[in-house]
Structures are given as structure tokens and as C-alpha cells.
Amino acid sequence: MLPQASAVLSRGRATPKPWWYHGDTVPVMAMTLRVDDELESALQTLVKAHGVSRQEIVKRAVLALAQREGHTERVSASADALADRWSDVLHRLGTV
């Protein structure tokens, strides 16, 4: 038995779509990345060293940078909070 057709609104009316129809089969967008010779060489070196695609190398680099920047922001916020909390002690020690 095949799954039921789904109803999709079209111009105010529900129109049936076949069970095999999917409107969200591509959940991400493609992107063109232009690289200079230096970046191309670095990409090729990393592709060979890690055995993954160029896309995977770029993805890992972007995620690593985002994680590092998020970490820096968290450490800075934590340091500010601790400096506020212990400001009297730090002042007495002569570090502020």
C-alpha cells in the first residue's frame, strides 16, 4: 500500500501532491568560492593530508573559527564577571 498524497495549499485551495513529491529535498544552498593561488595550494595540501573534499576542508575551517571566536567571547565575559565579583580583593592585592 502506498502512502497517502499530501494536501498543499495552492491559491487558497488544497491540491494533492503525490506521496513521492518532496519540496525540501535540498535543505542547504550551494555556494561558489573563489580562491587565489595561495589558497588553492593550501586547500590541495589539506585535501591530500586529510583525505576529504575541498568542501569538507572549508566547512571544518569555518566551524573551527566560529568555535574559537565563541570561546574567546565566553572567556572574556567570564573574566569580566569574575573581575566584578572579586574587585575588592583584587584592589587590595594591587592588581586592579
N, C-alpha and C positions, 0 to 999 in steps of 0.2 A: 504494500500500500504506500503511495506517495504522500509526502506532507501536503497539507492544505496550502492553497495560494494565499498570500497575504494581501490585505487591502491597503492601498496607498492613496492619499488624497491628491486629486488632480483637478484643479479648477473648481474646488468646492465639492467634488464628487469622489467617492471611493471607487478606485479602479483596481481590479485584481492584478497582481503580479505573479508570475509563475514561481513555484517553490524554489527554483534554482537561481532566481534573479537576486543579485546582491548589489546594493548601491554603495556599499562601503568596503569593497574588496581591496582598495588601495588606501590604507589609513595614514600614509605619510606622503610627503611631497618630495619629488626629485629635485636635485639642485646641481647646477653646473659650477664647478670650482676651477678657476683659472689659476695656474701656478707658473712661477718663473723657473728658470733652470736650476737654481739652488734648491727650491722646494721640491721640484721633480726628482732631483737626485736623492734628497733626504727621504722622500716617500718610497722610492725604489729600494733604497737601503733597508728601510724598516719593513717593507713588504717581504723582502727576501729573508731578513733576520727572524721575523715573526711568523711567516707563512700564512699571512692573512691578506685580505684585499686592501686596496687603497682606501676604500670607503671605511673599512673597519679601523684602519690606522687613524684616519681623520676623526672618526667618531670617538675613539679612545682618547685622542688628544684633547678634543673639545670637552669631553666629560671630565677628564683629569683636571683641566684648567678650571672648570666650573666648581669642582670639588675643592681645589686648593683655595680659590677665592672665597668660597663659602666658609672654609676653615679659618682663613685669616680674619674674616668679619666676626666669626664666633669668638675667636681668641681675643680680638680687640674689645668686643662687647664684654666679655668675661673679665678682662683686665680692668676695664673702666669700672665695672660693678665692684670688683674686689678693692680697687683703689678708693672708691667711695666708702665702702664698708669699713676699711681699715685705715682711713685717712688720719685719724688721731694718732694711731700707733706709728704709722709711717712718719708723721710730722715729728713725733717725739724722738724717733730714731734718726731724724735728719735726712730722710730720703725724699721728702717732698718739698 
